[in-house]
Amino acid sequence: MKFLFPPKFRNPTAHPGKSNQHSFRNLSFLHINTTNLEKLLNLVGWTKTLQHATELHAKLITTTSISSSALFNSLLCCYSDCGRIDRTLLLFTSNSGSASRNVVSWTSVIAQLSRFKKPLMTLEVFSEMRRNGVCPNEYTVSAVLPACAESKVIRHGEQVHCLVWKCGFGSDLFVGSGLVDVYAKCGEMGSANKVFDEMSHKNLVTWNSMIVGCLRNKRFDFCIVLFKEVMRDESMSPDQVTVSSVLSACAHVGSAEFGRLVHGIIIKFGLLSLDYVRNSLMDMYCKCGLLDYAARTFEISSDKDVVGWNVMIRGCSFSYHFEEAYSYFNTMKREGASPDESSYSSVLYACASLATLNPGLLIHGHIIKSGFSKYPFVASSLITMHSKCGSFINASRTFREIETQNVVCWTAMIAACQQHGHAEKVIELFDEMVGDGIKPDDITFICVISACSHTGRVEEGYKYYNSMIHEHGLSPRLEHYASMVDLLGRAGRLKEARKFILEMPIEPDSAVWGALLGACSNHGNIEMGKEAAARLSDMEPNDPGNYVLLSNMYARNGKLKEADQVRRLMGTKGVKKDPGCSWVDVKNSTYVFTAHDRSHPRTDEIYEMLQKIEELVKKKGYVAETRHAMNDSDAYKEQSLWVHSERLALAFALLVLPCGAPIQIKKNLRTCGDCHTVMKLASEIFDREIIVRDVNRFHKFANGLCSCKDYW
């Protein structure tokens, strides 16, 4: 057996020729007094060796030292330090009649229970203490307040607060800080602020409690104000909690300027070497759109942890720098860092946004090898990645292979079905999910209502909308209202859609009015469209899409003068229409096309193929829908349709991809109805599966038909 005791605790009378190693079973050979036993208990608590704790416990009983309050309390803490809070409670309750159970021992048990995140049990022991006539002191109150905060029940904190005033502990610094923390975690920032203001003395812990509370309750501006107050007090130096919290507040309000000032304070107080601070700083820069600053901070880090890598991957992903996010992930792997659940979820989001399957497949391989495919959030990200990259089959296979399917996984699969136009499958999956006892969330219902919208199932859409409120107890968000307006608008029930908007219990946003404007454009209701456009002009004066929809609506209905006025208004306001572009992947390269594009080296061949497609589809009965062309001159309307970006991408794909290989085209805008018709005919003529992913959904063309059934 190895020596348990340091040299000063070993038996000085041991024979030099014999082993002087001792277990706790021969403690009688040692000269042990109360002080040494207490030191031994502290040592065992530090080493966390349960066997040694029980042996010392036996020694205390046999020597009747258990009656010593100091040793009894040390033993209570020793068991807790060994991770056995059950032993602590058993020891405490089995000595109910002992004089050693004083306010210190009660406080010790309460503190240990609170540390083990057992708030209700902590409060129960605290109540029992008072029933036993033991009067708590300020340390007891400080120990029980974290349990009140953990329980999230404000009444618990208020009752302890009353006791604080009754016992006269209101001026205690730690009690005051604990009360601030309780009120903040329970969402009662008014009460927290009142306690904070009434405190005569405040230390950094107090200020941090208030700053973190403001952050947690989304009072970001006040969080920054409090930080400024801390910096005005020359007696205090901010720590990692202070600066990390204010950096998070800066990230939420987009205050990069103040965030940079905090960066200087961090350097001044030597906090930049702390991983937690450095990662918070990078996160702030990423969320404020300053990726260069985040990258610079990351590059100077000598020890890059997985959290830092995750911050950069996630920051690039959500700032639309998807290639950089993927590059950071690969560099992370090369440098020997092990990705975690967050790493994979973030990089899969980037792959899904790139809509390029090959990188996603490589990540999928890493996930399988590392065993993370069992994690529901990683699995749901895999489903979304495969779906957005056009591989619905892989998305379905991934979903079926998940052992434990939670609501996130189900919703990801339902969203995939909705995006690929499988409305019947959406309803089937939703009913199966509810039948399995999984409660749908608000995102699930957005997907289900959208599926009903894209297939004209108005009554079913209403049914799911009502079940969300009355059966599942979910309050509709603006996204649900927008989906309902889209549902009614697509079906041509414009008056009903407008009435739905006017009866909304909350103020409609741009998505709601945008859904109505789109429906008015499709069905040619100019008057209602003008009203929706006027509302949108106030909400989003610089959004080109709203002006384009209104202008197109005028043009399609022969009101060219009004259409021209809208276009001139865009010019006056400096609003420019987003140029439409389409791209197609060939092997490991991506080729991008815009309307009228002639930049490609094989332009002549592409336009020859385009002419061939035009001749073939006309033999199939194609007649151009010139209402989708916005040129004033009728002579050029049909010609302008044939140089849309998705048709150029189709012609190029037919030239370079092997015969029979599927063609996948991505577009940044909604594809027009005339291109939709051409794609259907081309799929039959060339015997190809053509998948077009526009800004809204996937259109899968095969044998002259589309998965959307022409209702989109």
N, C-alpha and C positions, 0 to 999 in steps of 0.2 A: 504494500500500500504506500502511496506517495505521502509525503508530509502534508498534513492538513494545516498545521500551525506554522506561522513564521517563527524564526529562531527564538524570539523573546518568549514564545508560548511553549517551547519544548522543555521537557523535564531536565533541569540542570543536574539532577542526581543520577541520571541514567549512566550505566557502566559504559565506558568508552569502547570496550570490546564487544558489547552487545548492541543489537539494533535499538535505536532510540525513536523508532517510528511507532506512533500510537493511534488507535482508533478511538472513537468516542466511548467504546465499551470499557476502556481501562482509564477513564478520566480520574479514577480514585488515586492514581499514581501522581497526578498533577496537583500542584498547589493552585486551586482556582477560587478566586473570590468573586464578589458581585461585579466588580469592574471588569475583570477578565472575561467573565461570562457574557457580559454585555458586548465587549469587543468581539468575542467569538460569534455571537449572534449577528452582529453587523457584518462580519467577514463572510459568514455563510450566506447572508442575504446578498452580498456582492457576488459570490461565486454561484448562487442560485442552485445549490445542491440540496435537494429535498431530504435525502437520507441523513445528511449531517444535521439538518434542522430537526428531524424527528429524534435523533440521538441526543441532541442538546435539550430537546423538550423533555425526554425521559430523565435526563440528569437534573433538570429543574424540579421535576416532580419528586424524585427520590431524595433530593436535598432540601425539599420544601421551599426552594428559592422562588417557586412559581408565585408565591404570595407577594413578592417584591413587585411593586408597580412598574418600576423601570424595566426589570427583566420581562415581565408579562407583556408590556407594550413593545419591547424589542422583538419578542417572539411573534407577536401578531404581525409586525412589519416583515419579519423574516419569512413567514409563510407566504405573505403577499408577494414579496420579492422573488420567491421561488415559483410564482405563477399559480399558487394554490389558494385562491381567495376562499374556497370552500373550507379549507383547513382553518383559515383565519376566523371564519364565522363559527365553526364548530368549537374551536378553542374559546372564543368569546362567550358563546351561549352556555357552554359546559361549566363556566366559572361565574354563573349568574349571582351566586351568593358571596363571591369573594370581594374582599376590600380593595383588591387591585383594580377592580372595574370602576375607575374614576373618570372624570371628565376627559383626561388625557387619552385613556384607552377607548372611550366612546368616540372621541374625535379621530383617533387613529383608524378605527374600523370604518367610520364614515368616509374618511379621506381615501382609504384603500378601495372601498366600493365605488366611490366616485371615479377613481383612477381607472377602474376596470369597466367603466361605461355601463354601470347598473343603476340608472337614476332612480327608478321606482323603489328598488331595494334600499338604496341610500336614504331616501326620504322616509321609508318605513322604519329604519333603524333610528333615524333622527327623532321621529315621533315617539318611538319606544323609550328613547333616552329621556325625553321630557316627561313621559308618563311615569318613569321610575324616579322622578324627582331630582334628576341631575341637571343642573343649570348649565346651558351651553356658554362657552366664552367666545371671544371674537375669532379664535382659530377654528372652532367648531362651525361657526357660521360661514367662514371663508371656505371650509371644506364642503359644506352642503350646497352652497350656491352654484357650483358647476353642475351638480345634479339637477337643480332647478332649470338651468339653462339647457341641459341635455334633454330634459323631458318635454321641452317646448310648450309646457302648460303654464300660462302666465299667472294663474292663481297660486301655484306653488311659490313662485318668486315673490308675489305680493304678500303672502302670508309670512314668509321669512323676513321680508322688508319691515313688516309691522313689528316682528319680534326684535329686529335690529334697533328700532326706535325705542321699544319698551325696555330693552336691556342697556341702552346707551352706547351702542357700538357704531353709531352713525358717523363718528369722526375717524373711525379706523380706515386707514388707507386701502388695505386689501379688501375689506368688506365693501367699501364704496366701489372699488374696481370690479368686484364680483357682481354687485347689483347692476352696474352699467352693462356688464356682459350678459346678464340674465335678460334684462329688458330688450337689449339689442337683438339677441338670438330669438326672442319671442316676437319680434317685429314691432315692439312698442318704443319707437325711437323718441317720442315725446317724453316718456317717463325716463328713459335713459339719459336724455339731455338734461332733464330736471335734476336727477341725482348727480350728474357730472358737474353742473353749475353750482350745486350746493356744497360740493366737497371743498373744504378749506385748503387741503393739501393734495397735490396730484403728482404722481411720478410717471415714468414712461409707460409702465404697465397700464395705468389708468388711461392715458392718452391713446395707447394702442387699442384698448378695449373699445373706446369710442370711435376711433378711426375704422377699425375692422367692422364694427357694428354698422357704421354708415355705408361701408362698402357692401356688406351683406344685404342691406335694405335699399340698395341702389340710390343712395343719396351721395352721388359721386362728387358733385360740386362742394358739398359740405365737408366731405372727406379731404378734399384738397385744402379747404379753408383751415381745417384742424391741423393739417400737416404744417401749414405756414405758421400757425400759433406755436407749434412745437419748436420750429426753427428759430422763432423770436426769443425763446427762453434759452439763454446761454448756458444754463446749468444742466441742460439735457442734451444727450447725443442720440440721434435716431438709431434704431437697430434694424435688423433684417425684416422684422414684422412691419415696422413703420414704413420703410421705403417700398417694400413689396406691395403693401396695401395701396399706397398712394399711386404707385405705377399702374396698378390694376384699374384704379379710378381714372387715371389719365387715358388708359387704353379704351375705356368704355365711353368717354366723352370725346375722344379723338384729340386730346390736348397734347400734341407732340411737343409744342414749345415748352410747356411746363415740365413735361417728361424729360426734356433735355436738361432743364435746370436741376431736376432730381438726380439725373445722371452725374452732374458735377458734384452734388452733395454726397453721392455714393462714393465717388473717388476721394473726396476730401476726408471722409470718415473711414476710409479703408475697407469698405464693404463689398467692393467689386469681386474680391476673391471668393466670396460665398456663392455657392451654386444656386441657391434659392433666389438670391438677389439678382444675379447675372441672368438667370432664366426669365425672371419677371421683367427685367429691363428689355431683353430681346422680344418678349411677348408684346410689350407695350409698343416697341418700334414697329413690329409686324402689323399690329392692329391699327396703327396710325398711318400705315402705308409707307413707312420708311425702312424698306427691306435692306437697303445698303447699310444703314446704321446697325440694324440687327445683325447682318452678316459680319460687319467689322467687329462688333462686340463678341460674336461667336468665334471668329477666327483667332482672336488674341487669347482665348481660353486655353489654358495649358492642359486642363483635365476636362474633356467634354463628356458629360454623362448623358444617359439615354433621354432624360427630360429635355436637355438642351437641343439634342438632335430633333426631338419631337416638336419642340417649339418652332424650329426653322422649317421643318417639313409642313407642319400645319399652317404656319404663317404664309409660306409660299402658295400652298394649296388654296387658301381662302383669300389670297390677293390675286388670284388668277395667273400666277406664275407656276403653271403646272409642270412644265419641263424642269424647272429648277427644283421643285419639290421632289420629283423623281430622281434627279441628280443627287440631291442631299441624301436620299435613302440609300442609293448605291454607294456613295462615299462612306456613309455610316457603316455599311456592311464591310467595306474594304478595310476600314480602320479597326475592325474587330469589335465594335459595339453590337450588342444583341438587341434587335428590335423587340418592342413589347406590343401589347394590344393597341395602344394609341398610335404607334409608328405605322402599323399595318393599316389601320382604319384611315389615317390621314393620307398615306400614299395611294391607297385604293381610290380615295375620293379624287385625287389628282388624275389617276389613270382613267377613271370614269369621265371626268371632265374633258380629257384629251380625246375620248372616244376612239382610242387606238387599242386594239385588243392585245397585241403582242406583249407590251410592257406589263399589262395586267396579268397575263398568263404566267409570266416570269415571277411576279409577286405571289401569285397563287401557289406556284411550286415551292417558294420559300415558306409560305404559311403551312403547307402540308408537312414539309420536313421538320419545321419547328414545333408542330403540334398545336398551333394557334387556330386551326380550323374548327376546334371545338368551342371556341369562345363565341357567344352569340353575336356580339357587336362586330367582330371581324367577319363572321359568316354573313351577316346582313350587308356589310360593306362589299363583300365578294358578289353577292346577288346583285346589288346596285351597279357594280362595275361591269359585270357581264351583260346586264340588261342595257346599260347606256352605251356599251360598245357593240350592241346589235346582236349579241349571242344569247337569245332567249333560252335556247336549249341548255346552255351551260348554267344559266341562272336557275332554271328549274332543277337541274341535277344537284347543284350546290344546296338548294333549299331542302331537297329530299334527304340529303346526307347529314343534315344537322340533327344531332341527337336530342338536344333540348331546345325546342323552338319557342322563343318568347315573342312578345308583341312586336318587337323591333324586326325580327326575322319575318314574321307574317306580313307586316306592313311593307317591308322591302319587296317581298314577292308579289303582293297585291299591286304595288306601284309599278313593278315590272310588267305585269299583265296589262295594266291600264295603259302604260306607255306604248305597248306593242299592239294595242287594239283588241285584246282578248277580254272583252267585257263580260262574257259569260263565265270565264274562268275567274274573274274578279269576284263576282257574286258567289260562285261556288266556294272559293277560298275563304271569303268572309264568313259565310255560314258555317264552314268547317271549323274555322278559328273560334267562333262564338260557341259552337257545339263542344269544343275541347275545353271550354271554361276559361279561355283567355279573353280578358277584357280589352276591346279595341280602344285605341287612343284617338285624339283629334286628327292626327295625320292619316290614320286609316280611313276615316270617314271622308277626308278630302279626296283620297284616291277613289273610293267607292262612288261618291257623287260625280266625280269627273268621268269615271267610266260610264255611268248612266248618261251623262251629258253628251259624250261622244258617240252614243248609240241611240239617242232619241228616247230613252226610257224615262220620261218625265215623272210618271206616277211612282215608279220605283225609286227614283232620286228623292222625291218628297218623302217616301216611306223611310228611307235610311236617314234622311235629315231629321225627321221627327223622332226616330228611334234613338238617335244620338242624344237628343235632349231628354226625352221622357223615360227611356229604358236604361240608358247608360250614364245619365246624369252629367253629360258634358255640355259646357256652354259654348255656343258657336263663336268662332273667331271670324275675323274679316275674310280669311281665306275660304271659309265655308259659305259665307254670304256671296262671295265672288263666284264660287262654283255653282251655287243655286241660280244666280243671275245668268251665268253661262248656259246652264241646263235649259232654262226657259227661253233664253235668247236664241240658241241654236235651233230650237223647235219652232221658232217663229212667234212665240207667245210674248211679244215685246211689251204690250201693255201690262201684262201680268208681271213681267220682269221689273218694269219701272215701278209698279205699285209695291213690289217686294222691297225695292230699294228705299222708297219713301217711308215704309213701315218698319225699317230696321231700328232696333233699340240703340244702336251706336252709330256714330257718324261714318258714312261710307267713305272708303279711301279710293285711291286711283285704280286699284285692281277691280273694284266693284263697278265703277263707272266705265272703266276700260272694257270690261266684259260686255256691257250694254252697247258701247260704241261699236265694238266688233260685230255684235249681232245686228245692229242697225245697218252697218255697212254691207253685211251679207244679204240682208233682206230688203235693202233699199229704202229704209224709213228715214228720210232726210231730216224731218222736223225733230224727231226724237234724237237722232244722231247729233244734230246741232246742239241740243241741250246737254247731252253727255260730253261733247267736245268742249263746250264752254266750261263745264265743271272741271274737266281735266286741265284746261288751260290755266285755271287758277291754282290747281294743285301741282301740276308739273309743266310749268311754262316752257321748259327747255327740252321736253321729251319729243323727239321728231316723229315717233310712231303715231302719236295722236293726230298730228297734222296730216300725215300721209294717209291715214285711214279716212279722215274727213275729205281730203282732196280726192282720193280714189272714189269715194262714195258719190261725190258731186259728178265726177267724170263719167262714171258708169251710168248715171242717170241723165246724161246729156247736158249737165250744167257746167259747161267748160269754163265759163266766165268766173263762176264761183270757185271752181277748182284752181284756176289761175290765181285768184285773189289769196287763197290759202297758201299757195306756193310762194307768192310774193311776201306774205306775212312772215313766213319762215325765214326768208332772206333778210327782212327788216330786223327780225329778232336774233339773227345770227344762228338760227337752228338748222343744222344740216342732217339730211337723211343718212342713216347708216347704210353704207354700200353693201349690197348683197354679195355674198361669196359662198362658194361651195368647194369642198375639198374631198379628194379620194386618195386612199392609201394603196400603194403598189409596192409590194415587198417591204422594205424598211424605209421607204420614202413617202412623203406626203406632198401632193400636188394641189395647189390652190388656184381656183379660177374665179374671176369676176365677170360681170356682164360685159359683152363686147371684147373680152380678153383676147389679145393677140401676142402675149408675151412669151408663150411657150415655144420652145425650139421646134416642135412638131405642129405648129399652128395650121399650116396648109393641110396636113393630113386630117387634123381634127375637124376643120371646116368641111372637108370633103366627106368625112364620115357623117357629119351633121346633115349635109345635103342628102346623103343616102337615107338617113333615118327619116327625114322629111318626106321623101318620095315614098318610102315603104308604108309609113303610117297613113298617108293620104290614100293609098290603095286600100287600106283597111277601113276607110270612111272617116278619117280625121277631118274635122272642120275647126279652124282656129277660133278660140273664144277671145275675140279681140277686146272684150271688156276688161280683160286683165292687162292690156297694154295701155299705157298712160300717155302715149304720144298724141299730139293734136291732129296730126295728119293721118287720115285713114290709110293712105298708101303705104305707110311705114309701120302700121300697127302690128300686122302679122310678122313682118320681118324682125321687129324688135323682140317679139316673143321667142324667136329661134336663137337668140344670143343670150338667153338667161343662163346664169352661171351653172345651174344643175344640168342643163343640156350639154354644155361644153364638157363638164366632168363626165357625163355619160358617154359622149363620143370618144373621149380619151380612154376611158376604161374599156370600151369595146375594142379599141385598137391594141391595148397592151396586155390585157388579162387573157389567160387561156380560154378557149371555147368552153362554155358550160360553167365557168367559175362564177360564183355570185359576185355582184357588184354592190358595194356599199358607199353611199354618198352622204356627206354631212353638209348641212346648210345653216347659216347663222340667222336666217329669217324664215318666216312661214312660206312654204312652197306655194306657188300660185295654182289655180285650178287647171289652167291650160297645160302646165308642165306635168301635173298629176295625170291628165289624160294621156299625154305622150308617153309617160313612164309605163302606164298600164299596157298600151299597145306595143311598146318596145319589148316588154317582158315576154309577150307572146311571140312576136316576130323573131326575136333572137334566142328564144327558149332559155332565158336567163332569169334568175331570181335577182331582183333589184330592190335594195333596201335604201330608202331615203330617210334620214333623220333630220327633221327640221327643228325649229326652236320649240315646238310643242310636243311632237311625238314621232314614232316610227311609222313609216308607210312601207309595208312589205308587198311588192308587186310580183305576181307570179301568174302565168297563163292568162294574162289579160285582166286580172282582177287585183284589187288592193285589199289589204287586211282591214282598212277602215270602212270598207263597204260604201265608200263615197260619201260618208257622213262625217265631216270633220270640220 
